[in-house]
Structure formats: C-alpha cells, structure tokens
Amino acid sequence: MLDLGFSQQGRHFLHPETHYIVEFPPGPLSVGDEEIEKIEEVTFETGTLRVISPTDSVKDRLAWFYHFGDRQCLLQAVMITRQHQVDIDNVGKWSKSEGKSKEFKVFQKQLQE
C-alpha cells in the first residue's frame, strides 16, 4: 500500500488523491456476531478479487443501519438485494440473533417500496 502512495494510520490506509479509506479488518471476518464462512472469488484480467457473498454484504450494510442508524447503509442493503440473489430468510435469522427483528421489518418495508 505504501508503494502505491498510501500512508498508514492504524489499520487504515489513506491516499491524498481520494477520500476513500482502505481498511484491512482483523480476522476472523464477520458481520455482527456471525463469522463469514464463504469467500467468493471473481477473476479479472488483472487478478483475482476475493469478496463476500451478496447475502453477507446485505448483513454488513444492515449492521451499520441496526447499530448506528445509518440510513444510507439501509438503502445500500436494499439496492444489493434488488440486484443480486440474497437469502432473505438467512438475513432475517441473522437479524433476530442480533436482536434487531424490529429493524429488519424496516428493511423489508423498504424492499417493498
């Protein structure tokens, strides 16, 4: 990262030409209290990118909505769900285990609008 012009601040890397921050979270990778078990790979001409599933991406976005009230993350979860195959039952069970069944209903309502 340093060779690419980033500077390190803790576990975050900053670059003077962008407002985006790169973070390498400590393992194991999880959403809420649930460990992510499957990492998918997408191969490009330039290399392979390891990504979490759309279902886990929705959980990640909802975690920010559930715990910090981030409405933009709620909308991102809705967009992911509309554009990809997401296991809604799995997201519902995870939401319940996080103690966020009421907030999950807000997400479901947003999906219907």
Backbone atoms as SQL, in Angstrom:
CREATE TABLE atoms (id INTEGER PRIMARY KEY, chain TEXT, resi INTEGER, resn TEXT, atom TEXT, x REAL, y REAL, z REAL);
INSERT INTO atoms VALUES
  (1, 'A', 1, 'MET', 'N', 0.826, -1.183, 0.000),
  (2, 'A', 1, 'MET', 'CA', 0.000, 0.000, 0.000),
  (3, 'A', 1, 'MET', 'C', 0.878, 1.258, 0.000),
  (4, 'A', 2, 'LEU', 'N', 1.959, 1.203, 0.752),
  (5, 'A', 2, 'LEU', 'CA', 2.842, 2.359, 0.826),
  (6, 'A', 2, 'LEU', 'C', 3.458, 2.650, -0.542),
  (7, 'A', 3, 'ASP', 'N', 3.789, 1.585, -1.287),
  (8, 'A', 3, 'ASP', 'CA', 4.356, 1.755, -2.634),
  (9, 'A', 3, 'ASP', 'C', 3.364, 2.419, -3.589),
  (10, 'A', 4, 'LEU', 'N', 2.074, 2.327, -3.291),
  (11, 'A', 4, 'LEU', 'CA', 1.035, 2.937, -4.128),
  (12, 'A', 4, 'LEU', 'C', 0.726, 4.378, -3.720),
  (13, 'A', 5, 'GLY', 'N', 1.441, 4.889, -2.717),
  (14, 'A', 5, 'GLY', 'CA', 1.238, 6.276, -2.302),
  (15, 'A', 5, 'GLY', 'C', 0.331, 6.452, -1.096),
  (16, 'A', 6, 'PHE', 'N', -0.089, 5.356, -0.486),
  (17, 'A', 6, 'PHE', 'CA', -0.930, 5.420, 0.711),
  (18, 'A', 6, 'PHE', 'C', -0.060, 5.645, 1.938),
  (19, 'A', 7, 'SER', 'N', -0.627, 6.265, 2.937),
  (20, 'A', 7, 'SER', 'CA', 0.025, 6.365, 4.236),
  (21, 'A', 7, 'SER', 'C', -0.822, 5.590, 5.235),
  (22, 'A', 8, 'GLN', 'N', -0.166, 4.974, 6.198),
  (23, 'A', 8, 'GLN', 'CA', -0.883, 4.141, 7.159),
  (24, 'A', 8, 'GLN', 'C', -1.178, 4.926, 8.427),
  (25, 'A', 9, 'GLN', 'N', -2.429, 4.826, 8.892),
  (26, 'A', 9, 'GLN', 'CA', -2.849, 5.379, 10.169),
  (27, 'A', 9, 'GLN', 'C', -3.598, 4.281, 10.895),
  (28, 'A', 10, 'GLY', 'N', -2.921, 3.596, 11.795),
  (29, 'A', 10, 'GLY', 'CA', -3.507, 2.434, 12.458),
  (30, 'A', 10, 'GLY', 'C', -3.718, 1.327, 11.441),
  (31, 'A', 11, 'ARG', 'N', -4.939, 0.801, 11.368),
  (32, 'A', 11, 'ARG', 'CA', -5.219, -0.240, 10.375),
  (33, 'A', 11, 'ARG', 'C', -5.812, 0.330, 9.091),
  (34, 'A', 12, 'HIS', 'N', -5.857, 1.660, 8.982),
  (35, 'A', 12, 'HIS', 'CA', -6.397, 2.328, 7.799),
  (36, 'A', 12, 'HIS', 'C', -5.270, 2.869, 6.924),
  (37, 'A', 13, 'PHE', 'N', -5.536, 2.888, 5.627),
  (38, 'A', 13, 'PHE', 'CA', -4.597, 3.456, 4.677),
  (39, 'A', 13, 'PHE', 'C', -5.288, 4.595, 3.939),
  (40, 'A', 14, 'LEU', 'N', -4.614, 5.746, 3.871),
  (41, 'A', 14, 'LEU', 'CA', -5.164, 6.949, 3.247),
  (42, 'A', 14, 'LEU', 'C', -4.300, 7.330, 2.047),
  (43, 'A', 15, 'HIS', 'N', -4.950, 7.899, 1.048),
  (44, 'A', 15, 'HIS', 'CA', -4.242, 8.361, -0.140),
  (45, 'A', 15, 'HIS', 'C', -4.657, 9.811, -0.394),
  (46, 'A', 16, 'PRO', 'N', -3.698, 10.689, -0.711),
  (47, 'A', 16, 'PRO', 'CA', -4.040, 12.110, -0.874),
  (48, 'A', 16, 'PRO', 'C', -4.948, 12.406, -2.066),
  (49, 'A', 17, 'GLU', 'N', -5.104, 11.467, -2.993),
  (50, 'A', 17, 'GLU', 'CA', -5.915, 11.720, -4.182),
  (51, 'A', 17, 'GLU', 'C', -7.332, 11.159, -4.099),
  (52, 'A', 18, 'THR', 'N', -7.710, 10.649, -2.929),
  (53, 'A', 18, 'THR', 'CA', -9.068, 10.114, -2.772),
  (54, 'A', 18, 'THR', 'C', -9.553, 10.320, -1.341),
  (55, 'A', 19, 'HIS', 'N', -10.875, 10.376, -1.203),
  (56, 'A', 19, 'HIS', 'CA', -11.471, 10.491, 0.128),
  (57, 'A', 19, 'HIS', 'C', -11.755, 9.117, 0.722),
  (58, 'A', 20, 'TYR', 'N', -11.558, 8.057, -0.077),
  (59, 'A', 20, 'TYR', 'CA', -11.829, 6.706, 0.389),
  (60, 'A', 20, 'TYR', 'C', -10.702, 6.205, 1.279),
  (61, 'A', 21, 'ILE', 'N', -11.063, 5.408, 2.247),
  (62, 'A', 21, 'ILE', 'CA', -10.107, 4.809, 3.171),
  (63, 'A', 21, 'ILE', 'C', -10.075, 3.310, 2.898),
  (64, 'A', 22, 'VAL', 'N', -8.889, 2.738, 2.897),
  (65, 'A', 22, 'VAL', 'CA', -8.740, 1.293, 2.751),
  (66, 'A', 22, 'VAL', 'C', -8.474, 0.733, 4.142),
  (67, 'A', 23, 'GLU', 'N', -9.222, -0.312, 4.478),
  (68, 'A', 23, 'GLU', 'CA', -9.082, -0.926, 5.797),
  (69, 'A', 23, 'GLU', 'C', -8.885, -2.424, 5.638),
  (70, 'A', 24, 'PHE', 'N', -7.988, -2.967, 6.418),
  (71, 'A', 24, 'PHE', 'CA', -7.793, -4.408, 6.475),
  (72, 'A', 24, 'PHE', 'C', -8.251, -4.858, 7.858),
  (73, 'A', 25, 'PRO', 'N', -9.522, -5.291, 7.967),
  (74, 'A', 25, 'PRO', 'CA', -10.054, -5.652, 9.294),
  (75, 'A', 25, 'PRO', 'C', -9.374, -6.897, 9.835),
  (76, 'A', 26, 'PRO', 'N', -9.249, -6.961, 11.143),
  (77, 'A', 26, 'PRO', 'CA', -8.653, -8.151, 11.748),
  (78, 'A', 26, 'PRO', 'C', -9.580, -9.353, 11.578),
  (79, 'A', 27, 'GLY', 'N', -9.023, -10.526, 11.515),
  (80, 'A', 27, 'GLY', 'CA', -9.830, -11.734, 11.372),
  (81, 'A', 27, 'GLY', 'C', -10.315, -12.232, 12.704),
  (82, 'A', 28, 'PRO', 'N', -11.221, -13.143, 12.702),
  (83, 'A', 28, 'PRO', 'CA', -11.897, -13.625, 11.504),
  (84, 'A', 28, 'PRO', 'C', -12.922, -12.598, 11.005),
  (85, 'A', 29, 'LEU', 'N', -13.119, -12.579, 9.714),
  (86, 'A', 29, 'LEU', 'CA', -14.072, -11.673, 9.101),
  (87, 'A', 29, 'LEU', 'C', -15.476, -12.053, 9.556),
  (88, 'A', 30, 'SER', 'N', -16.258, -11.048, 9.991),
  (89, 'A', 30, 'SER', 'CA', -17.600, -11.341, 10.497),
  (90, 'A', 30, 'SER', 'C', -18.531, -10.166, 10.236),
  (91, 'A', 31, 'VAL', 'N', -19.826, -10.459, 10.327),
  (92, 'A', 31, 'VAL', 'CA', -20.863, -9.431, 10.316),
  (93, 'A', 31, 'VAL', 'C', -21.623, -9.580, 11.627),
  (94, 'A', 32, 'GLY', 'N', -21.580, -8.538, 12.439),
  (95, 'A', 32, 'GLY', 'CA', -22.158, -8.665, 13.768),
  (96, 'A', 32, 'GLY', 'C', -21.405, -9.740, 14.529),
  (97, 'A', 33, 'ASP', 'N', -22.139, -10.649, 15.126),
  (98, 'A', 33, 'ASP', 'CA', -21.518, -11.740, 15.875),
  (99, 'A', 33, 'ASP', 'C', -21.345, -13.007, 15.046),
  (100, 'A', 34, 'GLU', 'N', -21.644, -12.933, 13.747),
  (101, 'A', 34, 'GLU', 'CA', -21.590, -14.123, 12.880),
  (102, 'A', 34, 'GLU', 'C', -20.357, -14.092, 11.980),
  (103, 'A', 35, 'GLU', 'N', -19.569, -15.138, 12.073),
  (104, 'A', 35, 'GLU', 'CA', -18.378, -15.250, 11.236),
  (105, 'A', 35, 'GLU', 'C', -18.779, -15.550, 9.789),
  (106, 'A', 36, 'ILE', 'N', -18.114, -14.896, 8.853),
  (107, 'A', 36, 'ILE', 'CA', -18.350, -15.155, 7.433),
  (108, 'A', 36, 'ILE', 'C', -17.598, -16.422, 7.063),
  (109, 'A', 37, 'GLU', 'N', -18.335, -17.397, 6.549),
  (110, 'A', 37, 'GLU', 'CA', -17.741, -18.698, 6.270),
  (111, 'A', 37, 'GLU', 'C', -17.271, -18.864, 4.834),
  (112, 'A', 38, 'LYS', 'N', -17.911, -18.157, 3.902),
  (113, 'A', 38, 'LYS', 'CA', -17.591, -18.371, 2.494),
  (114, 'A', 38, 'LYS', 'C', -17.121, -17.077, 1.848),
  (115, 'A', 39, 'ILE', 'N', -15.962, -17.148, 1.233),
  (116, 'A', 39, 'ILE', 'CA', -15.420, -16.041, 0.460),
  (117, 'A', 39, 'ILE', 'C', -15.465, -16.464, -1.003),
  (118, 'A', 40, 'GLU', 'N', -16.042, -15.622, -1.830),
  (119, 'A', 40, 'GLU', 'CA', -16.135, -15.921, -3.261),
  (120, 'A', 40, 'GLU', 'C', -14.997, -15.233, -3.991),
  (121, 'A', 41, 'GLU', 'N', -14.650, -15.755, -5.149),
  (122, 'A', 41, 'GLU', 'CA', -13.575, -15.172, -5.943),
  (123, 'A', 41, 'GLU', 'C', -14.107, -14.747, -7.304),
  (124, 'A', 42, 'VAL', 'N', -13.706, -13.548, -7.713),
  (125, 'A', 42, 'VAL', 'CA', -14.050, -13.018, -9.027),
  (126, 'A', 42, 'VAL', 'C', -12.724, -12.762, -9.732),
  (127, 'A', 43, 'THR', 'N', -12.555, -13.372, -10.893),
  (128, 'A', 43, 'THR', 'CA', -11.288, -13.254, -11.601),
  (129, 'A', 43, 'THR', 'C', -11.390, -12.244, -12.739),
  (130, 'A', 44, 'PHE', 'N', -10.410, -11.371, -12.782),
  (131, 'A', 44, 'PHE', 'CA', -10.288, -10.357, -13.818),
  (132, 'A', 44, 'PHE', 'C', -8.957, -10.558, -14.534),
  (133, 'A', 45, 'GLU', 'N', -8.773, -9.864, -15.611),
  (134, 'A', 45, 'GLU', 'CA', -7.513, -9.924, -16.333),
  (135, 'A', 45, 'GLU', 'C', -6.346, -9.501, -15.435),
  (136, 'A', 46, 'THR', 'N', -6.616, -8.587, -14.525),
  (137, 'A', 46, 'THR', 'CA', -5.574, -8.051, -13.643),
  (138, 'A', 46, 'THR', 'C', -5.355, -8.865, -12.374),
  (139, 'A', 47, 'GLY', 'N', -6.203, -9.847, -12.122),
  (140, 'A', 47, 'GLY', 'CA', -6.027, -10.676, -10.932),
  (141, 'A', 47, 'GLY', 'C', -7.350, -11.137, -10.366),
  (142, 'A', 48, 'THR', 'N', -7.274, -11.752, -9.205),
  (143, 'A', 48, 'THR', 'CA', -8.447, -12.314, -8.543),
  (144, 'A', 48, 'THR', 'C', -8.814, -11.457, -7.336),
  (145, 'A', 49, 'LEU', 'N', -10.100, -11.165, -7.237),
  (146, 'A', 49, 'LEU', 'CA', -10.627, -10.380, -6.127),
  (147, 'A', 49, 'LEU', 'C', -11.458, -11.305, -5.252),
  (148, 'A', 50, 'ARG', 'N', -11.159, -11.327, -3.964),
  (149, 'A', 50, 'ARG', 'CA', -11.920, -12.144, -3.019),
  (150, 'A', 50, 'ARG', 'C', -12.988, -11.255, -2.385),
  (151, 'A', 51, 'VAL', 'N', -14.247, -11.706, -2.447),
  (152, 'A', 51, 'VAL', 'CA', -15.376, -10.901, -1.972),
  (153, 'A', 51, 'VAL', 'C', -16.324, -11.755, -1.131),
  (154, 'A', 52, 'ILE', 'N', -17.098, -11.075, -0.297),
  (155, 'A', 52, 'ILE', 'CA', -18.138, -11.773, 0.454),
  (156, 'A', 52, 'ILE', 'C', -19.380, -11.885, -0.428),
  (157, 'A', 53, 'SER', 'N', -20.273, -12.780, -0.072),
  (158, 'A', 53, 'SER', 'CA', -21.483, -13.017, -0.861),
  (159, 'A', 53, 'SER', 'C', -22.436, -11.822, -0.777),
  (160, 'A', 54, 'PRO', 'N', -23.371, -11.727, -1.716),
  (161, 'A', 54, 'PRO', 'CA', -24.385, -10.671, -1.614),
  (162, 'A', 54, 'PRO', 'C', -25.161, -10.731, -0.289),
  (163, 'A', 55, 'THR', 'N', -25.468, -11.934, 0.184),
  (164, 'A', 55, 'THR', 'CA', -26.190, -12.077, 1.452),
  (165, 'A', 55, 'THR', 'C', -25.381, -11.493, 2.599),
  (166, 'A', 56, 'ASP', 'N', -24.083, -11.813, 2.658),
  (167, 'A', 56, 'ASP', 'CA', -23.233, -11.256, 3.715),
  (168, 'A', 56, 'ASP', 'C', -23.023, -9.754, 3.529),
  (169, 'A', 57, 'SER', 'N', -23.012, -9.291, 2.286),
  (170, 'A', 57, 'SER', 'CA', -22.910, -7.846, 2.032),
  (171, 'A', 57, 'SER', 'C', -24.125, -7.113, 2.589),
  (172, 'A', 58, 'VAL', 'N', -25.302, -7.709, 2.407),
  (173, 'A', 58, 'VAL', 'CA', -26.527, -7.116, 2.954),
  (174, 'A', 58, 'VAL', 'C', -26.448, -7.085, 4.477),
  (175, 'A', 59, 'LYS', 'N', -25.992, -8.158, 5.082),
  (176, 'A', 59, 'LYS', 'CA', -25.847, -8.181, 6.542),
  (177, 'A', 59, 'LYS', 'C', -24.880, -7.097, 7.004),
  (178, 'A', 60, 'ASP', 'N', -23.782, -6.928, 6.287),
  (179, 'A', 60, 'ASP', 'CA', -22.809, -5.902, 6.645),
  (180, 'A', 60, 'ASP', 'C', -23.431, -4.511, 6.597),
  (181, 'A', 61, 'ARG', 'N', -24.163, -4.217, 5.535),
  (182, 'A', 61, 'ARG', 'CA', -24.802, -2.911, 5.415),
  (183, 'A', 61, 'ARG', 'C', -25.867, -2.729, 6.488),
  (184, 'A', 62, 'LEU', 'N', -26.646, -3.801, 6.755),
  (185, 'A', 62, 'LEU', 'CA', -27.682, -3.713, 7.785),
  (186, 'A', 62, 'LEU', 'C', -27.084, -3.560, 9.178),
  (187, 'A', 63, 'ALA', 'N', -25.916, -4.135, 9.416),
  (188, 'A', 63, 'ALA', 'CA', -25.271, -3.979, 10.723),
  (189, 'A', 63, 'ALA', 'C', -25.041, -2.501, 11.029),
  (190, 'A', 64, 'TRP', 'N', -24.624, -1.760, 10.016),
  (191, 'A', 64, 'TRP', 'CA', -24.413, -0.318, 10.214),
  (192, 'A', 64, 'TRP', 'C', -25.746, 0.394, 10.447),
  (193, 'A', 65, 'PHE', 'N', -26.773, -0.025, 9.751),
  (194, 'A', 65, 'PHE', 'CA', -28.102, 0.547, 9.982),
  (195, 'A', 65, 'PHE', 'C', -28.598, 0.177, 11.373),
  (196, 'A', 66, 'TYR', 'N', -28.498, -1.095, 11.730),
  (197, 'A', 66, 'TYR', 'CA', -29.003, -1.577, 13.008),
  (198, 'A', 66, 'TYR', 'C', -28.312, -0.917, 14.205),
  (199, 'A', 67, 'HIS', 'N', -26.995, -0.828, 14.142),
  (200, 'A', 67, 'HIS', 'CA', -26.246, -0.401, 15.315),
  (201, 'A', 67, 'HIS', 'C', -25.896, 1.092, 15.350),
  (202, 'A', 68, 'PHE', 'N', -25.922, 1.747, 14.181),
  (203, 'A', 68, 'PHE', 'CA', -25.542, 3.164, 14.141),
  (204, 'A', 68, 'PHE', 'C', -26.594, 4.048, 13.479),
  (205, 'A', 69, 'GLY', 'N', -27.723, 3.436, 13.048),
  (206, 'A', 69, 'GLY', 'CA', -28.796, 4.210, 12.444),
  (207, 'A', 69, 'GLY', 'C', -28.459, 4.783, 11.080),
  (208, 'A', 70, 'ASP', 'N', -27.512, 4.195, 10.383),
  (209, 'A', 70, 'ASP', 'CA', -27.050, 4.718, 9.091),
  (210, 'A', 70, 'ASP', 'C', -28.055, 4.372, 7.996),
  (211, 'A', 71, 'ARG', 'N', -28.883, 5.341, 7.629),
  (212, 'A', 71, 'ARG', 'CA', -29.940, 5.121, 6.629),
  (213, 'A', 71, 'ARG', 'C', -29.355, 4.873, 5.235),
  (214, 'A', 72, 'GLN', 'N', -28.211, 5.457, 4.932),
  (215, 'A', 72, 'GLN', 'CA', -27.584, 5.201, 3.635),
  (216, 'A', 72, 'GLN', 'C', -27.217, 3.724, 3.508),
  (217, 'A', 73, 'CYS', 'N', -26.758, 3.130, 4.595),
  (218, 'A', 73, 'CYS', 'CA', -26.436, 1.700, 4.570),
  (219, 'A', 73, 'CYS', 'C', -27.697, 0.859, 4.389),
  (220, 'A', 74, 'LEU', 'N', -28.810, 1.301, 4.965),
  (221, 'A', 74, 'LEU', 'CA', -30.087, 0.628, 4.737),
  (222, 'A', 74, 'LEU', 'C', -30.420, 0.634, 3.252),
  (223, 'A', 75, 'LEU', 'N', -30.282, 1.785, 2.610),
  (224, 'A', 75, 'LEU', 'CA', -30.567, 1.879, 1.178),
  (225, 'A', 75, 'LEU', 'C', -29.604, 1.032, 0.353),
  (226, 'A', 76, 'GLN', 'N', -28.353, 0.946, 0.774),
  (227, 'A', 76, 'GLN', 'CA', -27.387, 0.093, 0.079),
  (228, 'A', 76, 'GLN', 'C', -27.791, -1.373, 0.188),
  (229, 'A', 77, 'ALA', 'N', -28.270, -1.783, 1.366),
  (230, 'A', 77, 'ALA', 'CA', -28.735, -3.168, 1.547),
  (231, 'A', 77, 'ALA', 'C', -29.909, -3.460, 0.619),
  (232, 'A', 78, 'VAL', 'N', -30.795, -2.496, 0.476),
  (233, 'A', 78, 'VAL', 'CA', -31.939, -2.652, -0.429),
  (234, 'A', 78, 'VAL', 'C', -31.454, -2.781, -1.867),
  (235, 'A', 79, 'MET', 'N', -30.529, -1.934, -2.274),
  (236, 'A', 79, 'MET', 'CA', -30.010, -1.990, -3.655),
  (237, 'A', 79, 'MET', 'C', -29.322, -3.321, -3.945),
  (238, 'A', 80, 'ILE', 'N', -28.531, -3.807, -3.007),
  (239, 'A', 80, 'ILE', 'CA', -27.859, -5.092, -3.196),
  (240, 'A', 80, 'ILE', 'C', -28.896, -6.193, -3.376),
  (241, 'A', 81, 'THR', 'N', -29.919, -6.176, -2.527),
  (242, 'A', 81, 'THR', 'CA', -30.960, -7.206, -2.570),
  (243, 'A', 81, 'THR', 'C', -31.726, -7.174, -3.883),
  (244, 'A', 82, 'ARG', 'N', -31.967, -5.994, -4.399),
  (245, 'A', 82, 'ARG', 'CA', -32.702, -5.871, -5.661),
  (246, 'A', 82, 'ARG', 'C', -31.878, -6.312, -6.867),
  (247, 'A', 83, 'GLN', 'N', -30.566, -6.229, -6.769),
  (248, 'A', 83, 'GLN', 'CA', -29.709, -6.516, -7.916),
  (249, 'A', 83, 'GLN', 'C', -29.029, -7.881, -7.875),
  (250, 'A', 84, 'HIS', 'N', -29.107, -8.574, -6.736),
  (251, 'A', 84, 'HIS', 'CA', -28.414, -9.859, -6.584),
  (252, 'A', 84, 'HIS', 'C', -29.308, -10.862, -5.870),
  (253, 'A', 85, 'GLN', 'N', -28.943, -12.100, -5.966),
  (254, 'A', 85, 'GLN', 'CA', -29.671, -13.147, -5.247),
  (255, 'A', 85, 'GLN', 'C', -29.219, -13.135, -3.788),
  (256, 'A', 86, 'VAL', 'N', -30.148, -12.802, -2.896),
  (257, 'A', 86, 'VAL', 'CA', -29.870, -12.698, -1.462),
  (258, 'A', 86, 'VAL', 'C', -30.812, -13.633, -0.720),
  (259, 'A', 87, 'ASP', 'N', -30.281, -14.353, 0.246),
  (260, 'A', 87, 'ASP', 'CA', -31.068, -15.264, 1.068),
  (261, 'A', 87, 'ASP', 'C', -31.728, -14.453, 2.191),
  (262, 'A', 88, 'ILE', 'N', -32.933, -13.972, 1.923),
  (263, 'A', 88, 'ILE', 'CA', -33.654, -13.105, 2.870),
  (264, 'A', 88, 'ILE', 'C', -33.953, -13.842, 4.180),
  (265, 'A', 89, 'ASP', 'N', -34.282, -15.136, 4.102),
  (266, 'A', 89, 'ASP', 'CA', -34.539, -15.894, 5.333),
  (267, 'A', 89, 'ASP', 'C', -33.297, -15.913, 6.220),
  (268, 'A', 90, 'ASN', 'N', -32.138, -16.091, 5.605),
  (269, 'A', 90, 'ASN', 'CA', -30.879, -16.098, 6.339),
  (270, 'A', 90, 'ASN', 'C', -30.634, -14.733, 6.977),
  (271, 'A', 91, 'VAL', 'N', -30.906, -13.653, 6.232),
  (272, 'A', 91, 'VAL', 'CA', -30.736, -12.294, 6.757),
  (273, 'A', 91, 'VAL', 'C', -31.710, -12.065, 7.921),
  (274, 'A', 92, 'GLY', 'N', -32.928, -12.579, 7.801),
  (275, 'A', 92, 'GLY', 'CA', -33.908, -12.449, 8.877),
  (276, 'A', 92, 'GLY', 'C', -33.469, -13.170, 10.140),
  (277, 'A', 93, 'LYS', 'N', -32.960, -14.391, 10.001),
  (278, 'A', 93, 'LYS', 'CA', -32.475, -15.153, 11.167),
  (279, 'A', 93, 'LYS', 'C', -31.290, -14.449, 11.816),
  (280, 'A', 94, 'TRP', 'N', -30.377, -13.936, 10.979),
  (281, 'A', 94, 'TRP', 'CA', -29.226, -13.213, 11.494),
  (282, 'A', 94, 'TRP', 'C', -29.689, -11.952, 12.240),
  (283, 'A', 95, 'SER', 'N', -30.644, -11.237, 11.660),
  (284, 'A', 95, 'SER', 'CA', -31.176, -10.025, 12.291),
  (285, 'A', 95, 'SER', 'C', -31.757, -10.341, 13.661),
  (286, 'A', 96, 'LYS', 'N', -32.499, -11.433, 13.739),
  (287, 'A', 96, 'LYS', 'CA', -33.086, -11.852, 15.020),
  (288, 'A', 96, 'LYS', 'C', -31.990, -12.165, 16.038),
  (289, 'A', 97, 'SER', 'N', -30.924, -12.856, 15.588),
  (290, 'A', 97, 'SER', 'CA', -29.827, -13.186, 16.506),
  (291, 'A', 97, 'SER', 'C', -29.081, -11.940, 16.977),
  (292, 'A', 98, 'GLU', 'N', -29.149, -10.867, 16.188),
  (293, 'A', 98, 'GLU', 'CA', -28.536, -9.590, 16.568),
  (294, 'A', 98, 'GLU', 'C', -29.472, -8.764, 17.446),
  (295, 'A', 99, 'GLY', 'N', -30.688, -9.282, 17.675),
  (296, 'A', 99, 'GLY', 'CA', -31.667, -8.541, 18.480),
  (297, 'A', 99, 'GLY', 'C', -32.283, -7.384, 17.705),
  (298, 'A', 100, 'LYS', 'N', -32.368, -7.534, 16.378),
  (299, 'A', 100, 'LYS', 'CA', -32.826, -6.435, 15.529),
  (300, 'A', 100, 'LYS', 'C', -34.004, -6.830, 14.634),
  (301, 'A', 101, 'SER', 'N', -34.921, -7.616, 15.154),
  (302, 'A', 101, 'SER', 'CA', -36.093, -8.031, 14.373),
  (303, 'A', 101, 'SER', 'C', -36.941, -6.840, 13.947),
  (304, 'A', 102, 'LYS', 'N', -37.108, -5.860, 14.818),
  (305, 'A', 102, 'LYS', 'CA', -37.905, -4.669, 14.506),
  (306, 'A', 102, 'LYS', 'C', -37.267, -3.899, 13.344),
  (307, 'A', 103, 'GLU', 'N', -35.946, -3.752, 13.387),
  (308, 'A', 103, 'GLU', 'CA', -35.235, -3.036, 12.336),
  (309, 'A', 103, 'GLU', 'C', -35.261, -3.812, 11.019),
  (310, 'A', 104, 'PHE', 'N', -35.268, -5.148, 11.109),
  (311, 'A', 104, 'PHE', 'CA', -35.357, -5.982, 9.911),
  (312, 'A', 104, 'PHE', 'C', -36.676, -5.707, 9.186),
  (313, 'A', 105, 'LYS', 'N', -37.728, -5.461, 9.939),
  (314, 'A', 105, 'LYS', 'CA', -39.027, -5.135, 9.321),
  (315, 'A', 105, 'LYS', 'C', -38.945, -3.819, 8.539),
  (316, 'A', 106, 'VAL', 'N', -38.154, -2.880, 9.015),
  (317, 'A', 106, 'VAL', 'CA', -37.947, -1.623, 8.285),
  (318, 'A', 106, 'VAL', 'C', -37.282, -1.933, 6.946),
  (319, 'A', 107, 'PHE', 'N', -36.289, -2.815, 6.963),
  (320, 'A', 107, 'PHE', 'CA', -35.613, -3.243, 5.740),
  (321, 'A', 107, 'PHE', 'C', -36.607, -3.918, 4.784),
  (322, 'A', 108, 'GLN', 'N', -37.430, -4.817, 5.294),
  (323, 'A', 108, 'GLN', 'CA', -38.412, -5.492, 4.460),
  (324, 'A', 108, 'GLN', 'C', -39.392, -4.490, 3.834),
  (325, 'A', 109, 'LYS', 'N', -39.801, -3.505, 4.610),
  (326, 'A', 109, 'LYS', 'CA', -40.716, -2.478, 4.099),
  (327, 'A', 109, 'LYS', 'C', -40.055, -1.692, 2.965),
  (328, 'A', 110, 'GLN', 'N', -38.786, -1.351, 3.139),
  (329, 'A', 110, 'GLN', 'CA', -38.044, -0.615, 2.107),
  (330, 'A', 110, 'GLN', 'C', -37.945, -1.444, 0.821),
  (331, 'A', 111, 'LEU', 'N', -37.811, -2.755, 0.965),
  (332, 'A', 111, 'LEU', 'CA', -37.738, -3.625, -0.218),
  (333, 'A', 111, 'LEU', 'C', -39.027, -3.606, -1.017),
  (334, 'A', 112, 'GLN', 'N', -40.141, -3.449, -0.329),
  (335, 'A', 112, 'GLN', 'CA', -41.453, -3.470, -0.985),
  (336, 'A', 112, 'GLN', 'C', -41.798, -2.157, -1.666),
  (337, 'A', 113, 'GLU', 'N', -41.134, -1.073, -1.304),
  (338, 'A', 113, 'GLU', 'CA', -41.457, 0.235, -1.881),
  (339, 'A', 113, 'GLU', 'C', -40.824, 0.409, -3.246);
